[in-house]
Amino acid sequence: MDKIRDGVAVFQRQVFPKRRALFERLAKSQQPIALFITCADSRIVPSLITHTGPGELFVERNPGNIVPIYSEESVGVSASIEYAIEALNVPDVIVCGHSDCGAVKAILHPEKMQNIPAVGRWLLFGSGARRWVQERYGSRPESEQVMHLTHRNVIEQMDHLRTHPSVATRLERGEIAIHGWVYSIESGTVESYNPQTGEFSPWPEASPSFGI
């Protein structure tokens, strides 16, 4: 906890004063450019991966970057989606999975979830992806199954996202786009899903004019 307290102190003394004008503007409103749905894994830092600043991403995090199928009886992630789409009018939604995901490994082996039943129930939203992988790659080494499941789970959650009325309406109007990403912790690369080919490919490098 001392590290966290010290970090807050550094922010207040060194970071905030340099960006005071930005935070004063953000105190009045927000206009994020995307809804970023990703895993709660501590190694995933959306603003670092995307080189974005305060106010630019509306972030929803949970184990396994899950998007539940829409239901009028459940809220949580659904509320974040609805708020980002309806209240903030984000034009893009990104579902981002990642390498070495413990939630994905748990989806592959639901029998290991006996001691954390709430997590097990939550990860049932990835069971369709697990069946897809087992049918095609069930005889392959586990590391390969996990890799395929990481990618397939992103596709499945994108499909779930389309069941949400707010998303479906804006998709029909052509007012929003859904993107699927997989981030590699060890290499820093990002793969993007291409719906035309049904495959993921590495994200291209930033243009020379993009400030780093």
Secondary structure as UniProt FT lines:
FT   HELIX           2..10
FT   HELIX           11..15
FT   HELIX           16..18
FT   HELIX           20..26
FT   TURN            27..28
FT   STRAND          34..39
FT   TURN            42..43
FT   HELIX           46..50
FT   TURN            54..55
FT   STRAND          57..62
FT   TURN            63..64
FT   TURN            72..73
FT   HELIX           77..82
FT   HELIX           83..87
FT   STRAND          92..98
FT   TURN            99..100
FT   HELIX           102..108
FT   HELIX           110..113
FT   TURN            114..115
FT   HELIX           117..122
FT   HELIX           123..126
FT   HELIX           127..137
FT   TURN            138..139
FT   HELIX           142..161
FT   TURN            162..163
FT   HELIX           165..172
FT   TURN            173..174
FT   STRAND          177..183
FT   TURN            185..187
FT   STRAND          190..194
FT   TURN            195..198
FT   STRAND          199..202
FT   TURN            208..209
//
